[in-house]
Amino acid sequence: MMSAADKRGGDVGDNRLTVIDSHVHLDFGEFDAERELLVERLKASGLKDAVIPGVSASQWPKLQAVASRYGFHYSLGVHPWYCTADWRQDIENLSKLLDERGGDPKLVAIGECGLDALHKASWEAQLPCFEAQLQLAQQHDLPVILHSVKAHNEVLALLKRYPLTRGGVIHGFYGSMQLAQRYVDAGYYLGIGHLLLEEKAKKLQETLVKLPLEHLVIETDLALVSQVKKSDLADKTGGSSLILHLLIEKIAKLQKKSNVLVSEQVFLNTLQLFDL
């Protein structure tokens, strides 16, 4: 009998399992010169869809244009690094845009938003800016794409205060099983990215051994991988940081499951999370 992966065009033999990138900053400037070729290579490697997250009000128009150009989905939000003294104006603009774009099936979430305690310059504005975006997510019944760094207690407290029927995803999760369970209990998926491929990421690898597949999605956070210039990953992926298949292989190895099983489950999880 043909598997679901085969029906979707997945070919295990040539490593072309069908995948969705749940978090990729294709709109960022460093890809302007090579975006067309990069997307072509991503699709050739099995990429069926992607979600491009918003980071700042000034970037939203370009983000929407890039998403439209390639038929990808997107989200709109204010990243904690971009929360400034003008955050109220950004939230007002976001609210208007959500009202205008409410019927756009390609708009699937609010974010990237959240808290980052390491980015002290914007910390004072981060809390109210994040809270306002959770309120918008409630109003528009959208999931959120969350950035949470060294501020998990604060993030979890706000998620409890503003429960979302559709939850969301903790982007770039890098933590213990105990922390993972707290987010899962709150109704959130965990976004697993390139950090899992680091040899030193023992804690995350231990978490992935125990964490049920039903709670995971995979992501490249492609701009970040490009910025840190991980030559070892580039060598393995033809120089273009196409790491989704490497993530599937790593999760499969940690959980002693097949690549196809892992691929099918994280694919389904992403469909469910963003209602794709």
C-alpha positions in Angstrom: 0.0 0.0 0.0 1.2 3.5 -0.8 2.2 5.6 2.2 1.0 9.1 2.8 4.5 10.3 2.1 4.4 8.6 -1.3 1.0 10.0 -2.1 2.4 13.5 -1.4 5.4 12.8 -3.7 7.9 12.0 -1.0 10.8 9.8 -2.2 12.8 8.3 0.7 15.4 6.9 -1.7 16.6 10.4 -2.8 15.9 12.1 0.5 12.9 14.1 -0.9 10.4 13.7 1.9 7.8 16.4 1.6 8.3 19.0 4.2 7.0 22.4 5.5 9.3 25.0 6.9 7.4 26.4 9.9 9.7 29.4 10.3 11.9 30.9 7.5 12.8 34.6 7.1 12.9 34.6 3.3 12.1 38.3 3.2 15.3 39.4 4.8 17.7 41.5 2.8 20.6 39.0 2.6 18.5 36.8 0.3 17.5 39.5 -2.2 20.2 38.5 -4.7 19.6 34.7 -4.4 16.0 34.4 -3.3 14.8 33.0 -6.6 17.4 30.3 -6.8 17.1 29.5 -3.1 13.3 28.9 -3.3 13.8 26.8 -6.4 16.3 24.6 -4.5 14.1 24.4 -1.4 11.1 23.3 -3.5 13.3 20.8 -5.4 14.4 19.3 -2.1 10.7 18.6 -1.2 9.5 21.9 0.4 5.7 22.0 -0.1 5.1 25.2 1.9 6.6 27.7 4.3 5.6 30.2 6.9 7.4 33.6 6.8 7.2 35.3 10.2 7.0 39.1 10.6 9.5 40.9 12.8 8.9 44.7 12.4 6.3 47.0 11.0 8.7 48.4 8.4 9.3 44.9 7.0 5.6 43.8 6.7 5.0 45.1 3.2 8.1 43.3 1.8 7.2 40.2 3.7 3.8 40.1 2.2 5.2 40.6 -1.3 7.7 37.8 -0.9 5.1 35.4 0.5 2.7 36.3 -2.4 5.5 35.8 -5.0 6.2 32.2 -3.9 2.8 31.2 -2.7 3.9 30.8 0.9 2.0 31.6 4.1 3.0 34.3 6.5 2.5 35.9 9.9 2.6 39.5 11.1 4.1 40.7 14.4 6.6 42.7 16.3 9.7 40.7 17.3 11.0 41.6 20.9 14.2 43.0 19.4 12.1 45.5 17.5 9.8 46.6 20.4 10.6 50.3 20.7 9.2 53.4 22.5 6.8 53.5 19.4 5.4 50.1 20.1 1.8 51.4 20.6 1.9 52.8 17.0 3.2 49.5 15.7 0.4 47.6 17.5 -2.2 50.1 16.1 -0.9 49.5 12.6 -0.8 45.7 13.2 -4.4 45.8 14.4 -5.5 47.7 11.3 -3.6 45.4 9.0 -5.2 42.4 10.6 -8.6 43.9 10.1 -7.8 44.5 6.5 -6.2 41.1 5.9 -8.7 39.1 7.9 -9.9 37.2 4.9 -6.4 36.4 3.5 -5.9 32.6 3.8 -2.2 33.1 3.6 -2.1 35.0 6.9 -1.9 32.2 9.4 -0.5 33.6 12.7 0.6 36.6 14.7 4.4 36.8 15.4 7.2 36.5 15.7 6.5 38.0 19.1 7.5 37.3 22.7 10.2 38.1 25.2 14.0 38.1 25.1 15.7 38.9 28.4 19.1 39.0 26.7 18.0 41.9 24.6 18.0 44.4 27.4 17.7 47.6 25.2 14.1 46.8 24.4 13.1 45.0 27.6 10.9 47.8 29.0 8.8 47.8 25.8 8.8 44.1 25.2 6.2 43.1 27.9 3.4 45.5 26.9 4.1 44.9 23.2 3.9 41.1 23.6 0.8 41.4 25.8 -0.9 43.5 23.1 -0.1 41.0 20.4 -1.6 38.2 22.5 -4.8 40.3 22.8 -4.8 40.6 19.0 -4.4 36.9 18.7 -7.4 36.4 20.9 -9.5 38.9 18.9 -8.6 37.3 15.5 -8.5 33.7 16.7 -5.0 33.2 15.4 -2.1 31.1 16.8 1.1 32.9 17.7 4.8 32.3 16.8 6.7 32.9 20.0 10.3 34.0 20.6 11.2 33.1 24.2 14.8 33.5 25.5 15.6 33.5 29.2 12.1 34.7 29.9 10.1 31.4 30.1 8.3 32.1 33.4 7.2 35.5 32.1 6.1 34.1 28.8 4.2 31.2 30.4 2.5 33.6 32.8 1.2 35.8 29.9 0.1 32.7 28.0 -2.0 31.7 31.0 -3.5 35.2 31.3 -4.3 35.2 27.5 -5.3 31.7 26.6 -5.5 31.1 22.9 -7.8 28.5 21.5 -5.4 27.8 18.6 -2.2 28.0 20.8 1.0 28.5 18.8 4.6 27.4 18.5 7.7 28.1 20.6 10.1 29.0 17.9 13.7 27.7 18.2 13.0 25.6 21.3 16.1 24.8 23.2 15.3 23.5 26.7 14.7 20.6 29.1 11.9 18.1 29.1 10.4 19.9 32.1 10.2 23.2 30.2 8.9 21.5 27.1 6.1 19.9 29.1 5.1 23.3 30.5 4.6 24.7 27.0 2.9 21.5 25.7 0.5 21.7 28.7 -0.3 25.3 27.7 -1.3 24.0 24.3 1.8 24.9 22.2 4.0 23.1 19.7 7.8 23.2 19.9 9.7 24.5 16.9 12.9 22.5 16.4 15.7 24.0 14.3 19.4 24.0 13.7 20.3 23.9 17.4 19.4 20.2 17.5 22.2 19.5 15.0 24.8 21.0 17.3 26.9 18.3 19.0 26.9 20.3 22.3 23.1 20.4 22.4 22.9 17.4 24.7 19.9 18.8 26.8 17.8 19.4 23.7 18.7 16.0 22.3 17.7 14.3 25.6 14.4 16.2 25.5 13.8 15.0 21.9 14.3 11.4 23.0 11.3 11.7 25.3 9.0 14.2 23.7 6.1 12.8 21.6 6.3 13.6 17.9 2.7 15.1 18.1 4.1 18.2 19.7 6.9 19.1 17.2 7.3 21.2 14.1 10.6 21.8 12.2 12.1 25.0 11.0 15.2 26.4 9.3 15.1 30.0 10.7 17.1 30.3 7.5 18.3 33.8 7.9 19.9 32.9 11.2 21.6 29.8 9.8 22.9 32.0 6.9 24.2 34.7 9.2 26.2 32.4 11.5 27.7 30.7 8.3 27.6 27.1 9.6 30.0 25.7 7.1 29.5 22.1 8.3 25.8 22.4 7.6 26.4 24.1 4.2 28.7 21.2 3.2 25.9 18.7 4.0 23.2 20.6 2.2 24.9 21.7 -1.0 25.8 25.1 0.4 22.3 26.4 1.0 21.4 25.4 4.6 18.6 23.1 3.6 18.4 21.5 7.0 14.8 20.2 7.3 15.8 16.7 6.2 18.8 16.7 8.6 16.4 17.6 11.4 14.0 14.8 10.4 16.9 12.3 10.4 18.2 13.5 13.8 14.8 13.3 15.4 14.3 9.8 13.9 17.6 8.6 15.2 16.9 10.0 18.7 13.5 8.4 18.9 14.4 5.2 17.0 11.7 5.8 14.4 11.8 5.9 10.6 12.4 9.1 8.7 9.1 8.7 7.0 7.1 8.4 10.3 8.8 11.5 11.7 8.3 13.4 8.4 4.6 12.5 8.2 3.9 13.5 11.8 5.7 16.9 11.8 4.0 17.6 8.4 0.6 16.9 9.9 1.4 18.9 13.0 2.3 22.0 10.9 -0.9 21.7 8.9 -2.9 21.6 12.1 -1.0 24.4 13.8 -1.5 26.9 11.0 -4.7 25.4 9.5 -2.9 25.2 6.1 
